[in-house]
Amino acid sequence: MWQRPKRVLGTAVAVAVMLLGAGCGDDDGDDGAAPTTAPPAATSPTSADAGSTATSAAAEEDFDPEGVVRIPYEMQASGGLKFDPVGVFIPHQPVLGLVYDSLLRPLPGGGKGPGLAREARIVDPRTIEVELFEGIRFSDGTPLDAEAARTGLLRNVEHASGPAFRAFEMSQVQDIVVTSPTSFRITLKSDIAGNWFELLATGDVAMVSPKAIADGVDLNTKPVGAGPFLLESFDPATKAVFVKNPDYFKADEVKAARIELIQMGDPVSQTNAIRSGAVDIVPTVATTQIPALSQIDDIEMTTEHSGNRWQQMFICQTRPPFDDVRVRQALNLAIDREAIGRRLYGDNGPPAIGVWLPGSPFHDPEIDAMYPHDPDRARQLLADAGVPNLSFTALTTGGDTQVFMEMVQQQLADVGVTMQIQQTVNPITEYYQELRQPAMGAPWSQLAITKLSRLYRPGQLTNACDYDNPELNQLFDAIAAHDQSNPDAEAVALAKQAQRIVAEEALALFGVFYPDTAAWKDYVGGVKMVIHGGNGYLVPEFRDLYIKRDS
């Protein structure tokens, strides 16, 4: 059993005052870019791995002003799709952008550009200033000014403990102070401005009309935001239909007349649907379906690594026998990650023990080598822990994760561990909330230090077993004061310390990184893959999609 050396935490360096200019992504794109709201044209991405503009000339092509873009979407997973920002689960946050927009928008290649906000800046570790564009109105005709933004944001803060937001970051809002009709200041209780800045491009800042709140409007059926589209109809069993908002403050930039989300979660069904023309774009193609789609002439595809997504098996570290670190380490030594990665993703599936890919300043190569495939050592650790014939059941989600878990199952059997696999269609309820089994195979996607803190900080929904490590908590607090998109040496050192604790304590069965593959019909324009700030995966910028004229 490893003995972790004592560490001295660095003192968090104050975030300097920054007037925001152009930014560029890290090499692996995991954290976007330096906080910036420079216009997209001023942004210079440093790596295609951070996300890309798949259709570079999209804005110049002729488009059908009556065009409808149809997208398959699993509306019933993760608590079901909802349109009240305080009730939706985080995985559905990209959809909120259709009707609410966000203060900043993620850019292809990493970084952030203007959204509802013209500009935003970190003043110090506890202060963020935001300036809105003038003339923005909610879909009920009322203005989205600084006072309305304060009301909407504080409403979200009041629901910080629910499943819709990042609970810790939202709970740290001290106040929102209006400084002019279009400007406000977010003040925080602790030094986490670096973390909070990331939320400006997510559904955590989806703002509802104060009038709609006062009038008691059912926002799940009639959402009232200031986004580029309006919800026309919604049937979770069939589809959600959005129509262009003629009063959107940048309506001239929206080319699609309608966007339809078609209820469809099965990867094979999605593949068949785009082949037949029943849908126009599949944002996330299952690996098993890539070969079939790649042979079709009228389908375009892109495969990209955001560096933020990996397969792993969550383990309840506080439930016997998994509360013994030797058991958790044994499971990790039993796994041949390189074989799993090759089977699932070819050259695009490197091991994910540390949570940053090579090329990121946070990457620590020493952690990569911590768990070689060593069945003999795994058996010895299990025997030392008194569970040489360990048996347990693990939940698993579908798609690639099912294959991942089946391979894990086979490899664990080689060291005497029997793992039964039980399918789940609602991992949030069955694992995070009810912990029906002590383990679960599932993909994980996050940005910056939330890759770790959302899993291992007490009070987080995704910390299912309420794991609590004071040393880790201190590190999370210290890192949160830093700009993680453009980190200094201290931020890098702190993040590496946190990774090492997670790895040495074997807080999960670590798996493999995986890329995102999108596919779309060649008559679809404006396909720009951006990093979704809620979960760190690549999604198309819905606002920019359109159907080419005469298609």
N, C-alpha and C positions, 0 to 999 in steps of 0.2 A: 504493500500500500504506500502510495506516495506521501511524503511529508512536505507540505507547502511551506516555503520559507516565509519569514516575516517580511512585511513590506511597509514602506513609509509612503503615505499618500502625498502627492504633490499638492501645493496650494493652488486653488483655481485662480487662473489669471483673469482679470476683468476683461470683458469684451470691449474693445475700443469702439468709440463712436464712429459709425460708418455711414456716409452718404452713399447710397447703393448705385453701383455702376454695372458694367457687364460682368458676367461670371461664366465659368466653365466647369464641367463636371470632373469628378475624380476619374481615375483610369477605369475603375469598374463601375462607376456610376452609382455607387450605393447610396451616396448622400446628396446627390444633385450637385449644386454648385455653390459658390460663395453667395451669401444672401444678396439678392439683387432683384431689382425690378426694371432693369434696362429693357428697352424694346427688343423683341426677338432678333431683329436684324443685327443688333450689337453683340449678340451672344456668339461665342466661338467654342463649341464643344471640342473637347480634346480626344474623345474616343467614341466610336460608334457603339461600343458595348454599353454605353450609358443610355441608349435609346437613340432613335434616328428618325429622320424625315424620310419615310419610305417612298413617298411620291414628291420628289423635290420641286417639280414644276406645278404642283397642284393648284396654286392660287392663280396661275396663268391660263389654265385650261377652261374652256367653255363648259358651263354647267346647266343642268336642267332645273329651272326655278320651281318646278313641281315635283322634283325628285324625292323619292322615299327610300331611305336606307334601312334595311331590315337586318337585325342582329340577333342571333340566338343568345339566350340569357337564362340562367337558372334563378328564377325569381322566388322559389320556395325554400331554398337552402338558407342557412345562417339566420334563422328566425323569420325568414320571409322578407320580401322587399316592402319597405314602407317609405313614406314620403315626408313624414314629420322628422326633422333632423334629430330630435331627441329620442326617437324610437327605433331608428334604423341601426342594424348592426354594422360595424365598420366595413366588412367586405363589400357592402352595397354602396359605400360612399361615392364611388365614381358616378353613379346614376344621379345622385343629388345635384351634381354639377350641371345637369341639364336644366333643372328648374330654379336652382339657387345661385349657381356660379360660386366662385370662391374669391377671396381677397387677392390671391396671387394664382398664377397658373403654371403648372410644370411645363418645361420646354423640352423639345426633342434634344437629346444630347446632354440633358441634365440642366440644372439651374431653374430659375423661376422668372416669369415675366409678369407684366401687369394683368390683373384680373379686374375685379371691381375696384381694386386699389391702384392708383397711379404710381404710388411709391410706398415703400415700407423700409424701416431701418431699425437696427438694434442700437439703442442709445447706451445702455450699460447692461450688466447681467440680469437686471430686474425690470428693464423697460424696453418696450417696443413702440415705435411711433408709426402710424398708418395715415396716409392721405388718400381719400377716395376721389374718383373722377366726379366731376360735377354733372348734375342733371340725370342721375340714375333714378329710376322709379321701379317700385315693385309692380307686379302684374295687376294689382288692384288700384294702381294709379297714385299711390302715396309715395313720397320721396324716400329714397334710401340715402339719408344723410348720416352725419356722425352720430346724432342722437338715436336714429333708428338702428344703426349698427351696434351701438352700445346696448340697446334693449335686446336685440337678437342674440348677441354674443353672451350677455349675462344670463339669458334664458338657457343657453347651452351649458354654461358654467353651473347653473343650478341643478342640472342633470348629470353632473360629472361622474357620478358613481354608477350610472347605467352602462349598457353595452354599446352605446352609440359613439362614445368618445374615448380618448386616452385619459383615463381616470386621473392619473397622477398629475399630468401637465395641466389639465383643466381645473383641478382642485387648487392649483397654486395661483390662480388669478386673484389678486388683491382687489383691483378695481379697474374700471375702464373710464378714463377721464376725457371728456370732450374738450378739445382745445380750439376748434373753429367749426364752422358749419360742415366742413368736409374732412376734418382731421380729428383723430383721437389717439390716446396713449393707453397702452395696456401695461399695467403695473403688476408685478408678480411678488409672491411672498418669499420666494427663494431664487437662487441664482441659476435660473433655467431658461434664460432668454434664447440661448442657442437651440435648445430643444423646441421651445414654443414657436420660434420662427418657422419651423417645418410645418406647423399646423396651418399656416396661412394659405397653403395651397391644397387643403383637404376639406372634407365635409365637416370637420370640427368647427369650421367658421361659417357654415351654411346659415344664412340669416333670414328669418321669417318676418313678414310685414307686421309691425306692432299693432296695426289696426286689425289684422286677421287674428292675432293673439287675443286682443281685447274683445273681439266679436265672437270668440269661441269657434272659429272655423275648424272643421275637421280636416286637418292638413294632410292626412293620409289619403283622402279622396279629392281634396281641392287645395293642393299646396300653393302657397302664395310667396313666390320668391322674385328675384330680379335677374333670373338666368335667361339663356338664349332660347329656351323652349317652354311651352306650357303643357301640362298633362291634360290630354284630351279624354282619355279613357284608360281604365286599368282593370284587368281581370287576371289575377295571379295564376289562373289555370291555363290562360291562353297567351295574352300579350298586354304590354303597356304601350300606349300610343302618345307620342309627343309631337306637337306642332310648333312651328317657328313662332316666336314671340315678336310681334311687329313692333312692340315698344321697348325691346331690348336696346340698351344704349349703344351697342355696336351691332345692330341688326344687319347692317350692310355687309358684315363679315360672315354672316351665317348663310350658307348656300343651300342646305337641304330644307325642303318644305316640311318634311316629317321624318322622325326617327321612330322605328317600331322595334321594341324588344320582344322577341318571340320566346315563349316559355319552352326551353329545350336544354336539358342538362346533360344528356347522354352524348359522349363524344362521337359515337358512330352516327347517331341521328344528326348531329351538327355537320358531320362530313357529308352525309347523304344530302342534307338540305342545301349546302353550298354547291354541290355538284349539280343538283337539279335546278338551282336558281331560286329556291324557296327562301333563302337568305342571301345576303350580299357580302357579308364579312364575318369571319369567325375570329374573334380577338385572341383566343387561346386554343390552339389546336393540340389535342392529345398526341403524344409522341407516336403512339401506335397508328395514328391516322396520317402522319406526314407523308409516308411513301405513296399512298394512294393519291393524295392531293397534288403532290409534286409532279405527277404525270399528266395533269390536265392543262391543256394549252391556255384556256381563258382564266386561269387562276394564278394570281401572283402571291408570293409568300416572302416572309422575312423571319429569320431566326436570330435572336439577340439575347445577350446576357445583361441583365440589369445588375447582377451581382447580389441581389437581395432575396433570392428565392432558393430554398433548399428543401429536400425531403429529410424527415427525421422521425424518430419515434419518441414521443413525449413519455416521460416516466414519472410516476408519483414518488418523489424523493422522500416523502414522509411516511409512506406506508410500507411495513415489512413485507418482504425482505429487502425492498428497494431503498430503505433508509440506511442500508449498509453500503458505503461507497465501493466496497470490493465487488459487490454484485453488479453495480452499475458499470464499473470499469471492466468487469468480465464480459458483459454484453458487448461493450465497444470493441474489445480485443477479439471477439468471436466473428466480427464482421469484416468481409473483404469489400471495402468501399470501391476500390478501383474496378472490381468485377461488376459490381452493381451499377456504377456510373457508365461503364462501357455498354452494358446490356440495355440500359434505359436511354442514354443520351449520346452514345458514341464518344467523340472527343469533347463533348460539351457537358460532361458530368463529373467534374473533379470532386474529391472528398471535401466535406464541409464540417471539419472539426472546429477550426476557427471560423468566424462568421464573415470574414472579408476575403475576397478573392485576391490572388497575386496581382499586384499593380496598385492596390489601394494602400494609402499610407498606414492604414490600421492593420494590414496583413502581417501575421507573425508566423514565419515558416517553422519555428520550433514547435508550434502547436500542431501543425500539419502532420508531424511525425510522431505524435504522442501515442496514437493507437494503431500500430501496425496490425496486420492480420496474424494473430498469434493464438491459435486454438489451445495449445498446451498451457499457456499462461492463463487463458480464460478458465480452463477446467480447474487449475490450481486455485485461483481466486474464489471460484464457486465452492470448492471443497473447504477452503479456509473459512468461508462465511457460513458453512454448515448447510448449504443448499446445492449439493452436487446433482440433484435431479429436479431442478427448478421447473415449475409448471405454472403458467398464467395465461390469461386471455387478454388480447389487445384489440381495441377498436381500430377500424381503418376506414378511410374514405376511399373513393373509387379512383378510376383512371390510372395514372402512372403510380400513384401511391399504393394501389393494390398490388402491382407488380413488385414494387419496392418491398412491401411487407412480406410477400410470398418468398422473395429471395432471402430476406432476413430470417424468416421462419426456417428455411432450409439450412441456413448457416448456423443458426442457434441449435438446431437439432444435432449438428455435428459435435457440439460440446455438451450434449446431454440435457439441453433446455427444450422443454415442450411449450410452444407458444401457439395457442388457438387464435384464429383471426375471426373477428365478428364485424360485419359491415355496419356502418352508420351513415345515415343521410343527414344527421343533425349533430355534428360534432360539438357545437357550442353548448347545446343542452346536455347531451349524453356524456361528454367528458368534462368540459370546463365548469359546467354548473352542477351536474349531478354525480360526476366521477363514477360512472357505472362499472368501469374497469380501470385497473391501475396503470394502463398504458394505452397509447393511441398513436398510430401512424398517420401523419398528416403533413401536407406542405406547410411551410412557414415563410412569410414574407413581411419584412419590415425595413425601415430606414434607420441609418445612424445608430446611436446607442440603444434605441428602442428595440433593435434586434435582440438585445439581451434583457433590457430592463422590463419589457412587457411580459417576459416569461418568468423572470426571477425576482422581481420586486414585489413585496407583500402588497396585497390590495388590488392587484391587477386581475381582471377576469381570466386571462390566459395563464396565470399562475395558479393552476387548479388545486394544488395541494398546499398553497400558502407557504411555500418555501421562503425562508428568511435567513439571509446571511448578512450580518451587519457590515462586514468588510466590503461585500459587493454593493450594498446600499450606499455606503460612503463614496465608493467609486462612481456609481451612477450619478450621485449628487454633484460630485466634482466635475464630471465630464459635461453635465448639462449646462454649465456656465459657459462652455466654449462653443465657438462656431465650428461645428463638426463638418460643414461643407468645405471649409478651407482651414483645416486644423493646424494648430501650432504644435511644437514638440511635446508640450505637456499633455495636450489632449491625446496625442498618439500614445504616449507612455501610459496614461491612465486607461485608455481603451484596451491596450495589450494586457495590462494587469487584470482587468475584468475578464477578458477572454481566457486568460490562463486559469483563473479560479474556476470558471465554468467548465473548462476542459478537464482540469485535474480532479474536480469533484464529479465529473461525468454526469452532469445534470440532465442529460438526455442521451438517447442512443443516436449518435451523430450519423448523418447520412451523406448525401451528395447535393451539390449545387445543380440547378437546372435552368435552362434558358426558356424564353418565351418564343413561341412561334405563332404568327398571325397569318391568316390567308384571306384573300378578298378577290372578288370578281374584277376583271380588268376594266369594267365600266365604272368602278368606284374610284373617286378621286379624293384627295385630301387626307390620305392615310398617313398619320404622323403618330408614331409610338412614343409615349411619354411615361415616365415613372409615376405610378399612382402613389401619392403621398400617404394614403391610409395604410397600405400594405406593402408598398415597395415593388409591385409587379408592373409590367408594361401593359398599357391599355391604349387604344386609339384615342386621340383627342376628339371626342364625339362632336364638338362644336364645328370642327373643320371638315367633317365628312360630307360628301355630296355625290350625286349621280351625274355622270357626264352626259351632255346633250346628245340626243339621237342614239342613245345606247339601247 
